[in-house]
Amino acid sequence: MFRMLSKAILLATVIFSLPGWSVASTEVQATRWNVIFILLDDLGATDFGCTGSRFYETPHIDRLAAQGMRFTQGYAACTVCSPTRAAVMTGKYPARLHITDWIKGHVRPKAKLRIPDWTMYLPLEEVTIAERLRLAGYATAHVGKWHLGDPPYYPEHQGFDINIGGTHMGAPGSYFWPYGKDDRRVPLDGGQEGEYLTDRLTDEAIRFIEQHKDRPFFLYFAHYAVHTPLQAKPELVAYYEKKLAEAAAKGDNFDGQQCPVYAAMIHSVDENMGRLLECLDRLDLAERTVIFLTSDNGGLVLPACQNRPVTHNIGIRAGKGSAYEGGVRVPWIVRWPGVVAPGSLCHEPVISIDAYPTILEITGVADAEGHICDGVSLVPLLKQQGNFPKRALYWHYPHYHPGGATPYSAVRDGDWKLIEFFEDHHVELYNLKDDPQESQDLASQLPEKAESLRRQLHRWREEVGAQLPTPNPDYQPE
Ligand SMILES: [Ca+2]
């Protein structure tokens, strides 16, 4: 199938290069890969069946993984929403963009450090993946959560032909129609009582696909789920309450995953993944559509589910808003029919900034001249070609977070991870291979290793122009 497709692309390219190409342009477009990039919100690394959950049920997502490649060391570019979304759009580190916290962020005026004057929108001058694809003839749609600034910076000004449901908001007022009140309302008209947001956004995504099935399309599908407010369909909540109670009677706590409403929210995401896959099959598009599935930060472990943690990131430390792995590790799945070996696993660390160059390479669309891209194309990994460059990954969060983080930067190089905390400049060093839970800080045992990583981290911060926090003159301990 893939060979036939390559031939068709080659033929189309030849026709495209001939004079009078516009006659053949429809043929060109019909043979190019469609791209669906699904970004979940706050979904943790172990929140799918295929990534280790026994409580949450995700058969459709598990099937997607079984038909594609799953990255076991997938990362988000930040421990909160907006920076990761900016990284997906541009291929740049949040530190380089100065979009380093969720918009509009968390203010702690009496804290030890004053946070830098960071950017609360994605500037229009930034080149987005949607802009590149649209220029190359793709139909582009944004469906769901945007969270990258006020109306002048909405998706329709950032390369998307259509924006359905995207605003300045980081969360819906409600998951049930009419989806909240006033400026907390997701703008989706024509709904009815009981309509659920995850279903509705999928209806919209399917409608876009149906309308654009004859031309290449890019669908950025950013579910509001599974961010708070925790709200799900009552029958699904009841199902998971029963499942939890039955397991509890046998002494099983599902590895700490204990929130039925959250489980039901994931269930709805999965059901809708099933509907999306069914739509691609029905329209005969599955074989020429690449699907990405990932999340914007780690799972939320705050006790916001009737005093129980919302989720538990099994086997890794902490959660959303933290410097540790639970804050940034997320699922990463890519289905690329005929190219990616079904059911393959990749253990190379990958991160949100890689989406931009990967999508460009898959679609054969050139990057903008002079555009700085921090990410690396994952195509060699997806094709299992073994020529993927050695590199380190970096995080920079000069902010405080209610989830527990104080301002920090971090680097992962090979199995080593170093975190530098700005309040007192102490560092922590972990070997993630031996100690995935980050339970044993090796900084004092291995001072040379720690110092070399610290210098590497500082060089990177200078290179990207990272903004640093400063001493706060209004600091009041406690
Ligand atoms: Ca998020």
Boltz pocket constraint, residues with backbone or C-beta under 6 A from the ligand:
constraints:
  - pocket:
      binder: B
      contacts: [[A, 40], [A, 41], [A, 42], [A, 80], [A, 81], [A, 227], [A, 296], [A, 297]]
      max_distance: 6.0
